[in-house]
Amino acid sequence: MDGRHARSERTRMAVAEAMLDCFEEGFLRPAASEVAERAGVSTRAVFRHFDNMESLIEQVAELQNERVTSQLPPLSFEGTREERVDALVARTTRAFELTAAVRRAALLIEPFSETIQDRHAWLRREIRRSLRRSFATELDVLSDPERRDRIASLRALLSHSYWDELRRHERFSVPAAKRTLCAAIHALLSR
């Protein structure tokens, strides 16, 4: 990698990090000038390194994924149902706590961003996949329609929206919200 290309890549990453930092600090729609100032570059450099806002959002999404994934506890697909529920809730709620501020910005952008729409669809698929794998024992005894409905209900419980409802609107602490979530998952799996 030549020096010019390396500088260009550093600038791209600085801009993406600055945008992500804005989101994390609650600036849901930062102006290019704010992002540029945080990145230590000119506003023109922002547009020189990203063809459009969508390409910047894509880079920010990649960076966010890297930051969050490295901080998540592992999933457990074995053990008692309680152990599997606890592992899934621990991982999911940790991700929700780490991404809450960025999620608010993403929701504002989502109607106009294919990248955000794709990321959210991917996340929903991943949660369904984790549910099927974590609770195969409980789900495999159900008929296809019952299994589909149960997975949809479980996925709704493991959504950012439900977590946000518990944390922001019900004002539950993290431990109280986790207990509520675990109890609801156990109730669905026990039917």
N, C-alpha and C positions, 0 to 999 in steps of 0.2 A: 504494500500500500504506500503510494507516494505521499509526501507531506501535505500536498494540497488536498488530496482526497481525505486524508486523516483529519485535517482541520475542518473540512466540510462536514464530515460525519460527527465530529465533536459539536459543531454548531447545531446540526440537526437534533442531536440528543439534548443539548442545552435548551433548545426551544421547546422540545417535547416535555422535558422535565419541568420547565418553567410553567407550561400550560397545566400540567398535572398538579404542580404545587398550588397554582391558583385555585383549581377545583378543590383540592384538599383543604384549603383555607376558607372555602365558602364563596369564592368568586365564581359564580355559576356561568357567567358569560363574559370572560375577560376580553378586553380589546387587544388587538394585535400589538398596540404600543405598550400595554402593560406586560404582555408576555415577553416582548422584545427587551424591555427594561430589566425584567427579572433574569432573562437569559444573558444579559450583557451584550446584546447585539442591536443592530438598527432594525427598525420596523421593516425596512426593505429586505433585510436578510431573512426575515421570517418568510416572506413571500418568494424569495429566491430559492430557499431550501425546500419549500413545500408548494407543489403546484396549485393546491387548493386546500380548503379547510378539511375536506374529507381525508386527504393524505396525512394531514397533521393529526386528526382524530385517530386515524389508524395507528400511527406511531405512538400516540399517547396510550391507546388501548393496549398495545404490546408492552409498553413500559409498566403500565398498571398491573397487567397480568404477571409480569416478572416480579414486581415488588410484593404483590400479595401472595402468590403461590409459594414463595420461599418461607413465608411466615405461618403456613397452615399446618395443623397437626395431621398425621396420616389417618386415612380411613381404615376401618377394620371390617373385613367381610366375614370374619369368623368369630366364634364366641357366643355367649348368650345373647338373647334379643336385647337385653338391657345394655350390654357392652356395645353392641352394634348401634343401637339408638344413640347412646352417649357419644360414640365416636363420630357419627354422622352429624349430630347436633353441634358438637364441639368444633368440627371443621367448618360447617356451614355458618354458624354464628360468628366465628372468628373472622371469616371472610366478610360477613355483613358489617361487622364493626370496623374492619379495616377500610371498607369501600363506601361507607355511608355518604360521606360528603361528595365523593366523585360520582356516586350513583345519582344524586340529585341533579348534578350537571348533565349526566348522560340522559336522564329522562327529558330534560329540556331539548336536547339535541336529537334524540332518537327519531322523531317524526321526519327529520330532514337528513338523517345519516344512515346510509346502508350499512356502514361499518358497525354502528351501535346496534342496529336491528339484528344484524348477523351475530354479534357477540351475545346479545340477550337470548336469541334463539338457541345458540350453542350452549349457553349456560343452562337453559331449561332442559335441553337434551341430556346434558351431563348429569343433572340432578336426577332425571328419570333413570338413566343408566345406573347411577349409584344406588338408587332405591331398589331397582330390580336385582342388583347384585348383592346388596346388603341384606335384603329381606326375601331372598329367593325361597327360603323354607316356608315363610308365612304366605307368600304370594302364589307359589306354584300350586297350592291346593285349591285355589279359586278358579271359577270359570273365567273364560277370556273377558267377557264384559265386566265381571266383578273386579278382576285384576286391573283392567284399564281404569275403571272408576276409582279404585283404591289408590293406584299410583298417581292419578290426577289429584286426588284429595291430599295425599302426602306431599306432592310437589307444591301444591298451594300453601301448605303449612311451611314448607321450606323455601318460601319466596321472600325476597327482599321486602315486598309489600307487607306481608304478615309480620315480619320482624320489626319493620318500621312502625307498624300499628302498635305492637307491644311496647316498644322502646319509647317512641315519641308521644303517642297519643294516650296510652295507658300508663305511661311513665314508670314502666317496670325497670328494675335494675337488670343488669346482664344475667346474674344468677336466677332471678325470679322469672325472667323471660325464657331462659333455657329450661327451667323446671316446667313451665307451662307448655312449652313446645314438646318436651319429652313426653309429658303426660298425654298430650293430644295424639302424638305418634303412636304411643303404646295403645291408646284406646282404638285407633283405626286398625292397628295390626291384630288386636284381640278379637275383633268382630268375627 
